[in-house]
Amino acid sequence: MTKAPAVSKREMGVLALALGLGLFIAWMDSRPHWDDTGITAASLLLSAGLTGFLARRRPWLLGLAVGLWVPLTVVAQHPSIASLAGGLVILSIPMAGAFAGAGLRRMLAAAG
C-alpha cells in the first residue's frame, strides 16, 4: 500500500485562495440586484483556471473549492431537483477551468 504524498504549504495556500475566490464569487452572485450570469461564469472559469495553473496536483479539488459555493447558494435559495441539476451544470465550469489551467502548466513545463 502506497502512502499519499504530503501536501505542501504552497498547495495549501492555493487551496485557500481557491476557497476564498469561490466564496467571493458566490457572495457576489447571491446579491439581490446581481443578475449577470456571464460574469459569474467567467469568474468561475478564470479563477479555477488560475488556481489550477498555480497548483501542481489535484485540479479536481481546486475546481470544487472554487465552484461548489455558487450551486450551494442556488440550491439553498431555491431547493428543487431543477436547482440541483442546474448546480451540476454550474459546477462543470470551474472544473473545466481547473483542468485547463493544470493542463496549460503541464504543457509549458514540457516545452520549457
C-alpha positions as CSV (number, residue, x, y, z in Angstrom):
1,M,0.0,0.0,0.0
2,T,1.5,3.3,-1.0
3,K,1.4,6.4,1.1
4,A,-0.2,9.6,-0.3
5,P,2.3,12.4,-0.8
6,A,2.3,15.1,1.8
7,V,0.5,18.4,1.0
8,S,2.9,21.3,0.7
9,K,2.4,24.8,2.1
10,R,2.2,26.1,-1.5
11,E,-0.7,23.7,-2.2
12,M,-2.5,24.7,1.0
13,G,-2.1,28.3,0.0
14,V,-3.5,27.7,-3.5
15,L,-6.4,25.8,-1.9
16,A,-7.1,28.7,0.5
17,L,-7.0,31.1,-2.5
18,A,-9.4,28.9,-4.4
19,L,-11.8,28.7,-1.4
20,G,-11.6,32.5,-1.0
21,L,-12.3,33.2,-4.7
22,G,-15.2,30.7,-4.7
23,L,-16.8,32.2,-1.6
24,F,-16.4,35.8,-3.0
25,I,-17.9,34.8,-6.4
26,A,-20.9,33.1,-4.6
27,W,-21.4,36.1,-2.4
28,M,-21.5,38.4,-5.4
29,D,-23.8,36.1,-7.2
30,S,-26.2,36.0,-4.3
31,R,-26.6,39.8,-4.1
32,P,-30.2,40.9,-4.7
33,H,-29.5,43.1,-7.7
34,W,-26.8,40.9,-9.3
35,D,-28.1,39.2,-12.4
36,D,-25.1,38.7,-14.7
37,T,-24.7,35.1,-15.3
38,G,-21.9,35.6,-17.9
39,I,-19.7,37.5,-15.5
40,T,-20.3,34.8,-12.8
41,A,-19.5,32.0,-15.2
42,A,-16.3,33.8,-16.5
43,S,-15.2,34.5,-12.9
44,L,-15.6,30.8,-12.0
45,L,-13.8,29.7,-15.1
46,L,-10.9,32.1,-14.8
47,S,-10.5,31.7,-11.0
48,A,-10.4,27.9,-11.3
49,G,-8.0,28.1,-14.2
50,L,-5.7,30.4,-12.3
51,T,-5.6,28.1,-9.3
52,G,-5.3,25.0,-11.5
53,F,-2.3,26.6,-13.1
54,L,-0.7,27.6,-9.8
55,A,-1.1,24.2,-8.1
56,R,1.0,21.1,-9.0
57,R,-1.6,18.5,-8.3
58,R,-5.3,17.9,-7.7
59,P,-7.1,20.2,-10.1
60,W,-10.4,18.4,-9.3
61,L,-10.1,19.6,-5.7
62,L,-9.4,23.2,-6.8
63,G,-12.4,23.1,-9.2
64,L,-14.6,22.0,-6.3
65,A,-13.1,24.7,-4.0
66,V,-13.9,27.5,-6.4
67,G,-17.1,26.2,-7.8
68,L,-19.0,24.4,-5.1
69,W,-20.3,27.6,-3.4
70,V,-22.4,29.0,-6.2
71,P,-24.5,25.8,-6.7
72,L,-24.9,25.5,-2.9
73,T,-26.3,29.0,-2.7
74,V,-28.6,28.4,-5.6
75,V,-30.0,25.1,-4.1
76,A,-30.3,26.8,-0.7
77,Q,-32.3,29.7,-2.1
78,H,-34.5,27.5,-4.4
79,P,-34.5,23.9,-3.2
80,S,-35.7,21.7,-6.0
81,I,-34.5,19.0,-8.4
82,A,-34.1,21.6,-11.1
83,S,-31.8,23.7,-8.9
84,L,-29.7,20.6,-8.1
85,A,-29.4,19.8,-11.8
86,G,-28.5,23.4,-12.6
87,G,-25.9,23.3,-9.9
88,L,-24.2,20.4,-11.5
89,V,-24.1,22.3,-14.8
90,I,-22.7,25.3,-13.0
91,L,-20.0,23.1,-11.3
92,S,-18.8,21.9,-14.7
93,I,-17.5,25.4,-15.5
94,P,-14.9,25.7,-12.7
95,M,-13.9,22.0,-13.1
96,A,-13.2,22.7,-16.8
97,G,-11.2,25.8,-15.8
98,A,-9.1,24.0,-13.2
99,F,-8.2,21.1,-15.5
100,A,-7.4,23.6,-18.3
101,G,-5.1,25.5,-16.0
102,A,-3.4,22.4,-14.9
103,G,-3.0,21.2,-18.5
104,L,-1.5,24.5,-19.5
105,R,1.0,24.3,-16.7
106,R,2.0,20.8,-17.8
107,M,2.3,21.9,-21.4
108,L,4.5,24.8,-20.5
109,A,6.7,22.6,-18.2
110,A,7.1,20.0,-21.0
111,A,8.0,22.7,-23.6
112,G,10.5,24.5,-21.3
